[in-house]
């Protein structure tokens, strides 16, 4: 890993060791990537290595989760009954394919771009699907992704990280949110 990327990754690893979530873009409500000293390539490296989980957990915004928070949230998400037909079709495709880019998903599932985006966002929100790897690098601050099932990301984690206690998600969320905000996110 280039030295510059490692330097940016260090603050992110430190951040995630103490906090559960980080927003991608600027926010007055929660810390975001640039605010904590991270950059695009550093967060993508953490996603690829399994040290951060790509989601849309907080207000359907791109939210990076620590592995600790991801595993604590699993009992509160992954609700298949909340998926529409397009999301179910996309999930079935990813189960068969293993991973795919947004273009591949759109093409193979024969969904219009807007419908495909909404279906993928629902799967990411429910923590069923996440970023697996970088696909095409567009520039220094942007790339496209290949997505896959959360279980594929989980395989990058040591087994001891998978065990969680009742109430752990709320405890982690309370590091950054009020009781009311945490309760709303866990519904």
C-alpha positions as CSV (number, residue, x, y, z in Angstrom):
1,X,0.0,0.0,0.0
2,X,1.4,3.4,-0.9
3,X,2.6,5.5,2.1
4,X,0.1,8.3,1.5
5,X,-2.9,5.8,1.5
6,X,-1.6,4.2,4.7
7,X,-1.4,7.6,6.4
8,X,-5.0,8.3,5.5
9,X,-6.1,4.8,6.6
10,X,-4.5,5.1,10.0
11,X,-6.9,7.8,11.3
12,X,-9.9,5.8,9.9
13,X,-8.8,2.7,11.7
14,X,-8.4,4.7,14.9
15,X,-11.8,6.3,14.3
16,X,-13.5,2.9,13.8
17,X,-11.8,1.4,16.9
18,X,-13.8,4.0,19.0
19,X,-16.9,4.7,16.9
20,X,-19.4,2.7,15.0
21,X,-20.3,4.7,12.0
22,X,-19.0,7.4,9.7
23,X,-20.8,9.2,6.9
24,X,-19.2,9.5,3.5
25,X,-20.2,13.1,2.8
26,X,-20.3,16.3,4.8
27,X,-22.9,16.4,7.6
28,X,-23.7,18.6,10.5
29,X,-25.1,15.6,12.4
30,X,-22.3,13.0,12.4
31,X,-18.6,12.8,11.6
32,X,-17.8,12.2,7.9
33,X,-14.8,10.9,6.0
34,X,-12.9,14.1,5.4
35,X,-13.6,15.5,8.9
36,X,-11.8,12.5,10.6
37,X,-8.8,12.7,8.3
38,X,-9.7,10.0,5.9
39,X,-9.8,10.0,2.1
40,X,-11.6,8.1,-0.6
41,X,-8.8,5.5,-1.3
42,X,-8.3,4.8,2.4
43,X,-12.0,4.0,3.0
44,X,-12.1,1.9,-0.1
45,X,-9.1,-0.1,1.1
46,X,-10.9,-0.6,4.4
47,X,-14.0,-1.8,2.6
48,X,-12.0,-4.2,0.5
49,X,-10.1,-5.6,3.5
50,X,-13.3,-6.1,5.5
51,X,-12.4,-3.4,8.1
52,X,-15.4,-1.2,7.2
53,X,-18.8,-2.1,5.9
54,X,-20.6,0.0,3.2
55,X,-24.2,0.6,4.1
56,X,-27.0,3.1,3.9
57,X,-27.8,2.7,7.5
58,X,-28.1,6.3,8.6
59,X,-31.0,8.1,6.9
60,X,-30.3,6.2,3.7
61,X,-27.0,8.0,3.3
62,X,-23.8,6.2,2.5
63,X,-22.6,5.1,6.0
64,X,-19.5,3.2,6.7
65,X,-19.9,0.8,9.7
66,X,-17.2,-0.7,11.9
67,X,-17.2,-4.5,11.9
68,X,-18.3,-4.3,15.6
69,X,-21.4,-2.3,14.7
70,X,-22.2,-4.3,11.6
71,X,-22.4,-7.6,13.6
72,X,-24.4,-5.9,16.4
73,X,-26.9,-4.5,13.9
74,X,-27.5,-7.9,12.1
75,X,-30.4,-8.9,14.4
76,X,-32.1,-5.5,13.7
77,X,-31.7,-5.6,9.9
78,X,-31.7,-8.2,7.1
79,X,-35.5,-8.1,6.9
80,X,-36.6,-9.9,3.7
81,X,-40.2,-8.9,4.3
82,X,-39.3,-5.3,3.7
83,X,-37.9,-6.0,0.2
84,X,-39.9,-5.3,-2.9
85,X,-39.9,-7.6,-6.0
86,X,-37.0,-5.7,-7.7
87,X,-34.9,-6.0,-4.5
88,X,-35.7,-9.7,-4.3
89,X,-34.7,-10.2,-7.9
90,X,-31.5,-8.4,-7.4
91,X,-30.7,-10.4,-4.3
92,X,-31.3,-13.7,-6.1
93,X,-29.0,-12.5,-8.9
94,X,-26.2,-11.6,-6.4
95,X,-26.7,-15.0,-4.6
96,X,-26.1,-16.7,-7.9
97,X,-23.4,-14.4,-9.3
98,X,-21.4,-13.8,-6.1
99,X,-20.6,-10.2,-7.0
100,X,-21.6,-7.7,-9.7
101,X,-21.2,-4.1,-10.7
102,X,-24.3,-1.9,-11.0
103,X,-24.2,-2.1,-14.7
104,X,-24.1,-5.9,-14.6
105,X,-27.0,-6.0,-12.1
106,X,-29.1,-3.7,-14.3
107,X,-28.4,-5.7,-17.4
108,X,-28.9,-9.1,-15.9
109,X,-32.0,-8.3,-13.9
110,X,-33.5,-6.2,-16.7
111,X,-34.3,-3.3,-14.5
112,X,-34.4,0.4,-15.5
113,X,-31.5,2.3,-13.9
114,X,-33.7,4.1,-11.3
115,X,-35.4,0.8,-10.3
116,X,-32.0,-0.9,-10.1
117,X,-30.6,1.9,-7.9
118,X,-33.6,1.8,-5.6
119,X,-33.4,-2.0,-5.3
120,X,-29.7,-2.0,-4.5
121,X,-30.1,0.8,-2.0
122,X,-32.8,-1.2,-0.2
123,X,-30.5,-4.2,0.0
124,X,-27.6,-2.1,1.2
125,X,-29.9,-0.4,3.8
126,X,-31.0,-3.8,5.1
127,X,-27.3,-4.9,5.4
128,X,-27.9,-7.8,2.9
129,X,-25.5,-6.5,0.3
130,X,-22.3,-4.4,0.5
131,X,-19.3,-3.3,-1.4
132,X,-16.9,-6.1,-2.0
133,X,-14.2,-4.4,-4.1
134,X,-13.3,-1.5,-6.2
135,X,-14.2,-1.9,-9.9
136,X,-13.2,1.0,-12.1
137,X,-11.2,4.0,-10.7
138,X,-12.6,7.1,-12.3
139,X,-10.2,9.5,-10.6
140,X,-8.3,10.0,-7.3
141,X,-11.6,10.6,-5.4
142,X,-14.1,8.3,-7.1
143,X,-14.5,4.7,-8.3
144,X,-17.2,2.3,-9.1
145,X,-17.8,-0.8,-7.0
146,X,-18.6,-4.5,-7.3
147,X,-21.3,-5.5,-4.8
148,X,-21.9,-8.8,-3.1
149,X,-23.7,-10.5,-0.3
150,X,-22.8,-9.4,3.3
151,X,-21.8,-13.0,4.0
152,X,-19.0,-12.6,1.5
153,X,-17.7,-9.5,3.4
154,X,-18.2,-11.4,6.7
155,X,-15.8,-14.1,5.5
156,X,-13.0,-11.5,5.8
157,X,-13.6,-11.2,9.5
158,X,-12.2,-13.3,12.3
159,X,-14.9,-15.6,13.8
160,X,-14.8,-14.0,17.3
161,X,-16.1,-10.7,15.8
162,X,-19.4,-12.5,14.9
163,X,-20.6,-12.9,18.5
164,X,-22.7,-10.0,19.9
165,X,-24.7,-9.4,23.1
166,X,-28.2,-8.2,23.4
167,X,-28.3,-4.5,23.5
168,X,-24.8,-4.1,21.9
169,X,-26.0,-2.2,18.9
170,X,-27.7,0.4,21.1
171,X,-24.6,0.8,23.2
172,X,-22.4,1.4,20.2
173,X,-24.9,3.8,18.6
174,X,-25.1,5.8,21.9
175,X,-21.4,6.7,21.5
176,X,-22.6,9.1,18.7
177,X,-26.4,9.5,19.0
178,X,-29.1,10.3,21.5
179,X,-31.2,7.5,23.0
180,X,-34.1,8.6,20.8
181,X,-32.0,8.6,17.6
182,X,-30.5,5.1,18.4
183,X,-34.0,3.7,19.2
184,X,-35.3,5.0,15.8
185,X,-32.5,3.4,13.9
186,X,-33.0,0.0,15.5
187,X,-36.7,-0.2,14.6
